[in-house]
Amino acid sequence: MSYIDGFVAAVPTAHKEKYIAFAKSFGSYFLEQGALRMMECWGDDVPVGKHTDFRRAVEAKDDETVVLSWIEWPDKAARDSAMARMTEAMKTDARFDPVKNPMPFDGKRMIFGGFVPVLEVTQRGDR
């Protein structure tokens, strides 16, 4: 069964193109490590809720846009193996060099986690 890493972050709206380029470089790394796909979604209709919402979850400021991202892996073992290799890659791969590839958002406010799919509804039917 597949495994999903999910992420939500606040990105300065003016840095949209920088964020896309940054995410693209990491997407190529994760695909090389066995990920099936990575999705990056730029907030378009992210309302403020009465009790909680995406904006509050990442402390988004007025000049920031919330992004929703996920990486789909074949299974948790493939994901765990790739993450273990990432520690070494962070020492040698230029995509992880903050001088060459600076993060265009405040990573301290990003939320993330690993998820096990329990239902998929598609045109082909539930799985």
MDAnalysis code that builds the backbone (N, CA, C; Angstrom):
import MDAnalysis as mda
import numpy as np

u = mda.Universe.empty(381, n_residues=127, atom_resindex=np.repeat(np.arange(127), 3), trajectory=True)
u.add_TopologyAttr("name", ["N", "CA", "C"] * 127)
u.add_TopologyAttr("resid", np.arange(1, 128))
u.add_TopologyAttr("resname", ["MET", "SER", "TYR", "ILE", "ASP", "GLY", "PHE", "VAL", "ALA", "ALA", "VAL", "PRO", "THR", "ALA", "HIS", "LYS", "GLU", "LYS", "TYR", "ILE", "ALA", "PHE", "ALA", "LYS", "SER", "PHE", "GLY", "SER", "TYR", "PHE", "LEU", "GLU", "GLN", "GLY", "ALA", "LEU", "ARG", "MET", "MET", "GLU", "CYS", "TRP", "GLY", "ASP", "ASP", "VAL", "PRO", "VAL", "GLY", "LYS", "HIS", "THR", "ASP", "PHE", "ARG", "ARG", "ALA", "VAL", "GLU", "ALA", "LYS", "ASP", "ASP", "GLU", "THR", "VAL", "VAL", "LEU", "SER", "TRP", "ILE", "GLU", "TRP", "PRO", "ASP", "LYS", "ALA", "ALA", "ARG", "ASP", "SER", "ALA", "MET", "ALA", "ARG", "MET", "THR", "GLU", "ALA", "MET", "LYS", "THR", "ASP", "ALA", "ARG", "PHE", "ASP", "PRO", "VAL", "LYS", "ASN", "PRO", "MET", "PRO", "PHE", "ASP", "GLY", "LYS", "ARG", "MET", "ILE", "PHE", "GLY", "GLY", "PHE", "VAL", "PRO", "VAL", "LEU", "GLU", "VAL", "THR", "GLN", "ARG", "GLY", "ASP", "ARG"])
u.atoms.positions = np.array([
    [0.838, -1.179, 0.000],
    [0.000, 0.000, 0.000],
    [0.883, 1.243, 0.000],
    [0.476, 2.268, -0.735],
    [1.273, 3.483, -0.823],
    [1.345, 4.194, 0.531],
    [2.249, 5.157, 0.601],
    [2.457, 5.946, 1.812],
    [2.599, 7.399, 1.384],
    [2.040, 8.315, 2.170],
    [2.022, 9.726, 1.803],
    [2.731, 10.563, 2.859],
    [3.643, 11.420, 2.418],
    [4.197, 12.468, 3.263],
    [3.456, 13.738, 2.890],
    [2.837, 14.392, 3.869],
    [2.082, 15.611, 3.604],
    [2.720, 16.818, 4.258],
    [2.588, 17.973, 3.613],
    [3.210, 19.213, 4.069],
    [2.266, 20.393, 3.845],
    [2.285, 21.340, 4.775],
    [1.594, 22.608, 4.608],
    [2.568, 23.689, 5.070],
    [2.684, 24.764, 4.281],
    [3.612, 25.844, 4.623],
    [3.042, 27.176, 4.158],
    [3.572, 28.249, 4.734],
    [3.232, 29.607, 4.306],
    [4.411, 30.143, 3.507],
    [4.146, 30.582, 2.289],
    [5.198, 31.069, 1.399],
    [4.899, 32.526, 1.036],
    [5.894, 33.412, 1.121],
    [5.640, 34.785, 0.667],
    [5.077, 34.761, -0.753],
    [3.948, 35.409, -0.936],
    [3.273, 35.401, -2.234],
    [4.197, 35.886, -3.346],
    [5.045, 36.844, -3.051],
    [5.978, 37.375, -4.049],
    [7.032, 36.347, -4.460],
    [7.181, 35.271, -3.700],
    [8.198, 34.249, -3.995],
    [7.614, 33.001, -4.669],
    [6.467, 33.128, -5.285],
    [5.820, 31.955, -5.903],
    [6.749, 31.236, -6.877],
    [7.354, 31.941, -7.806],
    [8.220, 31.291, -8.802],
    [9.466, 30.696, -8.147],
    [10.027, 31.380, -7.151],
    [11.174, 30.835, -6.421],
    [10.781, 29.554, -5.708],
    [9.580, 29.546, -5.124],
    [9.107, 28.346, -4.425],
    [8.938, 27.175, -5.394],
    [8.357, 27.442, -6.537],
    [8.153, 26.378, -7.528],
    [9.495, 25.795, -7.965],
    [10.482, 26.646, -8.208],
    [11.814, 26.169, -8.606],
    [12.449, 25.356, -7.474],
    [12.317, 25.834, -6.249],
    [12.852, 25.135, -5.086],
    [12.199, 23.754, -4.957],
    [10.872, 23.715, -5.046],
    [10.142, 22.454, -4.923],
    [10.488, 21.497, -6.061],
    [10.680, 22.033, -7.248],
    [11.027, 21.190, -8.399],
    [12.358, 20.481, -8.164],
    [13.323, 21.193, -7.576],
    [14.620, 20.561, -7.320],
    [14.483, 19.432, -6.306],
    [13.648, 19.632, -5.283],
    [13.449, 18.565, -4.307],
    [12.598, 17.437, -4.888],
    [11.662, 17.783, -5.748],
    [10.855, 16.749, -6.394],
    [11.712, 15.798, -7.195],
    [12.694, 16.334, -7.909],
    [13.574, 15.454, -8.685],
    [14.352, 14.528, -7.755],
    [14.786, 15.050, -6.612],
    [15.511, 14.206, -5.652],
    [14.612, 13.064, -5.163],
    [13.386, 13.381, -4.746],
    [12.507, 12.341, -4.211],
    [12.142, 11.302, -5.269],
    [11.952, 11.730, -6.512],
    [11.681, 10.765, -7.579],
    [12.887, 9.843, -7.790],
    [14.085, 10.404, -7.723],
    [15.298, 9.579, -7.834],
    [15.373, 8.550, -6.707],
    [14.793, 8.879, -5.564],
    [14.835, 7.999, -4.405],
    [13.683, 7.004, -4.362],
    [12.805, 7.035, -5.375],
    [11.739, 6.041, -5.456],
    [10.329, 6.553, -5.260],
    [10.160, 7.858, -5.028],
    [8.807, 8.402, -4.901],
    [8.060, 8.209, -6.218],
    [6.761, 7.993, -6.122],
    [5.933, 7.836, -7.312],
    [5.551, 9.186, -7.909],
    [5.311, 10.167, -7.025],
    [4.986, 11.511, -7.493],
    [5.057, 12.482, -6.322],
    [5.197, 13.752, -6.687],
    [5.145, 14.824, -5.698],
    [4.208, 15.880, -6.252],
    [3.314, 16.364, -5.416],
    [2.364, 17.404, -5.817],
    [2.624, 18.654, -5.006],
    [2.606, 19.800, -5.675],
    [2.726, 21.106, -5.030],
    [1.482, 21.891, -5.411],
    [0.764, 22.380, -4.418],
    [-0.481, 23.097, -4.669],
    [-0.419, 24.484, -4.034],
    [-0.618, 25.516, -4.848],
    [-0.583, 26.905, -4.408],
    [-1.985, 27.305, -3.960],
    [-2.119, 27.812, -2.743],
    [-3.428, 28.178, -2.201],
    [-4.181, 29.147, -3.090],
    [-5.414, 28.826, -3.374],
    [-6.251, 29.646, -4.236],
    [-7.531, 30.068, -3.507],
    [-8.076, 29.188, -2.708],
    [-9.318, 29.446, -1.972],
    [-9.142, 28.832, -0.586],
    [-8.408, 29.532, 0.281],
    [-8.067, 29.027, 1.614],
    [-8.734, 29.946, 2.641],
    [-9.972, 29.634, 2.999],
    [-10.726, 30.543, 3.868],
    [-10.242, 30.516, 5.322],
    [-10.520, 31.605, 5.997],
    [-10.269, 31.691, 7.433],
    [-11.434, 31.002, 8.132],
    [-11.124, 30.089, 9.034],
    [-12.165, 29.361, 9.752],
    [-12.547, 30.038, 11.057],
    [-13.599, 29.534, 11.695],
    [-14.025, 30.084, 12.985],
    [-13.144, 29.593, 14.119],
    [-12.663, 28.359, 14.035],
    [-11.879, 27.780, 15.124],
    [-10.435, 27.475, 14.718],
    [-10.265, 26.956, 13.536],
    [-8.927, 26.643, 13.037],
    [-8.961, 26.634, 11.514],
    [-7.818, 26.727, 10.899],
    [-7.743, 26.718, 9.440],
    [-6.291, 26.539, 9.018],
    [-6.068, 26.386, 7.719],
    [-4.713, 26.204, 7.196],
    [-3.823, 27.403, 7.510],
    [-4.365, 28.610, 7.369],
    [-3.558, 29.815, 7.593],
    [-3.029, 29.869, 9.028],
    [-3.902, 29.599, 9.978],
    [-3.469, 29.625, 11.380],
    [-2.511, 28.493, 11.691],
    [-2.692, 27.361, 11.044],
    [-1.828, 26.206, 11.315],
    [-0.360, 26.507, 11.025],
    [-0.119, 27.375, 10.036],
    [1.264, 27.709, 9.665],
    [1.587, 29.180, 9.937],
    [0.699, 29.844, 10.695],
    [0.887, 31.255, 11.050],
    [1.146, 32.130, 9.823],
    [0.338, 31.917, 8.776],
    [0.502, 32.680, 7.537],
    [0.205, 34.152, 7.763],
    [1.050, 34.989, 7.184],
    [0.885, 36.440, 7.262],
    [0.071, 36.912, 6.053],
    [-0.346, 38.158, 6.096],
    [-1.180, 38.697, 5.019],
    [-0.518, 38.627, 3.651],
    [0.806, 38.705, 3.612],
    [1.519, 38.684, 2.328],
    [2.040, 37.291, 1.978],
    [1.449, 36.261, 2.593],
    [1.869, 34.878, 2.332],
    [0.700, 34.049, 1.811],
    [1.045, 33.022, 1.054],
    [0.071, 32.079, 0.510],
    [0.361, 30.709, 1.109],
    [-0.702, 29.993, 1.440],
    [-0.550, 28.642, 1.984],
    [-0.359, 27.662, 0.833],
    [0.630, 26.789, 0.972],
    [0.840, 25.719, -0.006],
    [0.561, 24.373, 0.662],
    [0.046, 23.467, -0.121],
    [-0.237, 22.098, 0.302],
    [0.555, 21.187, -0.622],
    [1.335, 20.305, -0.041],
    [2.200, 19.429, -0.838],
    [2.119, 18.013, -0.314],
    [2.382, 17.068, -1.217],
    [2.522, 15.695, -0.748],
    [3.435, 14.918, -1.671],
    [4.037, 13.898, -1.073],
    [4.883, 12.966, -1.822],
    [4.246, 11.595, -1.663],
    [4.036, 10.920, -2.774],
    [3.472, 9.570, -2.731],
    [4.597, 8.565, -2.953],
    [4.693, 7.627, -2.033],
    [5.700, 6.557, -2.084],
    [5.012, 5.228, -2.350],
    [5.731, 4.242, -2.893],
    [5.119, 2.931, -3.114],
    [4.647, 2.293, -1.809],
    [5.394, 2.537, -0.734],
    [5.047, 2.002, 0.577],
    [5.913, 2.695, 1.631],
    [5.646, 2.434, 2.899],
    [6.381, 3.102, 3.972],
    [7.846, 2.678, 3.993],
    [8.128, 1.441, 3.660],
    [9.522, 0.975, 3.647],
    [10.349, 1.769, 2.629],
    [9.784, 2.030, 1.454],
    [10.498, 2.813, 0.438],
    [10.735, 4.232, 0.936],
    [9.746, 4.801, 1.591],
    [9.886, 6.150, 2.142],
    [10.944, 6.188, 3.237],
    [10.888, 5.249, 4.152],
    [11.859, 5.227, 5.250],
    [13.279, 5.047, 4.734],
    [13.452, 4.219, 3.735],
    [14.765, 3.994, 3.130],
    [15.280, 5.282, 2.475],
    [14.407, 5.971, 1.748],
    [14.801, 7.227, 1.094],
    [15.162, 8.293, 2.118],
    [14.405, 8.369, 3.195],
    [14.692, 9.368, 4.225],
    [16.018, 9.064, 4.934],
    [16.333, 7.809, 5.106],
    [17.614, 7.439, 5.710],
    [18.770, 7.862, 4.805],
    [18.611, 7.705, 3.502],
    [19.646, 8.121, 2.545],
    [19.769, 9.638, 2.465],
    [18.708, 10.334, 2.799],
    [18.704, 11.789, 2.684],
    [19.712, 12.425, 3.642],
    [19.938, 11.824, 4.782],
    [20.910, 12.369, 5.736],
    [22.277, 12.510, 5.082],
    [22.703, 11.509, 4.356],
    [23.998, 11.573, 3.667],
    [23.933, 12.535, 2.489],
    [22.827, 12.523, 1.763],
    [22.680, 13.404, 0.605],
    [22.746, 14.874, 1.018],
    [22.290, 15.184, 2.205],
    [22.320, 16.568, 2.679],
    [23.752, 17.094, 2.792],
    [24.722, 16.204, 2.877],
    [26.128, 16.603, 2.962],
    [26.768, 16.791, 1.596],
    [26.203, 16.163, 0.555],
    [26.869, 16.140, -0.743],
    [26.035, 16.671, -1.915],
    [24.726, 16.665, -1.822],
    [23.850, 17.037, -2.930],
    [23.575, 18.540, -2.895],
    [23.896, 19.241, -3.982],
    [23.737, 20.701, -4.052],
    [22.292, 21.147, -3.824],
    [21.328, 20.270, -4.079],
    [19.931, 20.648, -3.856],
    [19.653, 20.940, -2.383],
    [20.492, 20.403, -1.497],
    [20.328, 20.627, -0.062],
    [21.205, 21.758, 0.470],
    [21.990, 22.372, -0.393],
    [22.888, 23.451, 0.015],
    [22.089, 24.748, 0.131],
    [21.936, 25.293, 1.361],
    [21.118, 26.493, 1.518],
    [21.680, 27.731, 0.821],
    [22.961, 27.721, 0.469],
    [23.536, 28.854, -0.268],
    [23.153, 28.750, -1.747],
    [23.256, 27.550, -2.304],
    [22.934, 27.343, -3.722],
    [21.429, 27.223, -3.969],
    [20.691, 26.736, -2.990],
    [19.256, 26.496, -3.146],
    [18.528, 26.969, -1.883],
    [18.470, 28.304, -1.669],
    [17.871, 28.810, -0.437],
    [16.365, 28.538, -0.361],
    [15.913, 28.229, 0.837],
    [14.503, 27.959, 1.061],
    [13.742, 29.295, 1.001],
    [12.773, 29.433, 0.080],
    [12.082, 30.714, -0.080],
    [10.885, 30.892, 0.866],
    [10.925, 30.248, 2.019],
    [9.859, 30.378, 3.014],
    [10.431, 30.028, 4.378],
    [9.668, 30.298, 5.421],
    [10.089, 30.018, 6.786],
    [9.770, 28.569, 7.130],
    [10.774, 27.713, 7.046],
    [10.580, 26.287, 7.294],
    [10.157, 25.956, 8.711],
    [10.389, 26.858, 9.657],
    [10.001, 26.606, 11.046],
    [8.482, 26.563, 11.213],
    [7.754, 27.170, 10.271],
    [6.290, 27.179, 10.366],
    [5.639, 26.114, 9.488],
    [6.424, 25.279, 8.839],
    [5.879, 24.204, 8.016],
    [5.393, 23.078, 8.925],
    [4.250, 22.495, 8.590],
    [3.790, 21.315, 9.305],
    [3.853, 20.141, 8.337],
    [4.130, 18.962, 8.864],
    [4.269, 17.790, 7.999],
    [4.008, 16.525, 8.796],
    [3.787, 15.455, 8.069],
    [3.579, 14.163, 8.705],
    [3.445, 13.078, 7.664],
    [3.546, 11.837, 8.123],
    [3.386, 10.667, 7.265],
    [2.004, 10.058, 7.460],
    [1.407, 9.607, 6.363],
    [0.030, 9.136, 6.399],
    [-0.143, 7.825, 5.632],
    [-0.975, 6.948, 6.193],
    [-1.336, 5.693, 5.549],
    [-2.694, 5.891, 4.880],
    [-2.790, 5.721, 3.566],
    [-4.091, 5.858, 2.906],
    [-5.078, 4.811, 3.431],
    [-6.295, 5.254, 3.677],
    [-7.342, 4.330, 4.133],
    [-8.512, 4.255, 3.159],
    [-8.592, 5.204, 2.225],
    [-9.666, 5.193, 1.233],
    [-9.232, 6.022, 0.037],
    [-9.487, 5.517, -1.148],
    [-9.276, 6.270, -2.380],
    [-10.548, 6.161, -3.196],
    [-11.162, 7.280, -3.530],
    [-12.367, 7.304, -4.342],
    [-11.970, 7.877, -5.702],
    [-12.182, 7.109, -6.754],
    [-11.810, 7.533, -8.104],
    [-12.967, 7.231, -9.063],
    [-12.788, 7.611, -10.309],
    [-13.751, 7.294, -11.340],
    [-13.869, 5.784, -11.529],
    [-12.816, 5.066, -11.144],
    [-12.804, 3.603, -11.269],
    [-13.501, 2.929, -10.098],
    [-13.865, 3.688, -9.067],
    [-14.513, 3.133, -7.891],
    [-13.624, 3.195, -6.662],
    [-14.209, 2.917, -5.522],
    [-13.477, 2.946, -4.251],
    [-12.421, 1.856, -4.217],
    [-11.288, 2.211, -3.542],
    [-10.227, 1.212, -3.340],
    [-9.788, 1.281, -1.908],
])
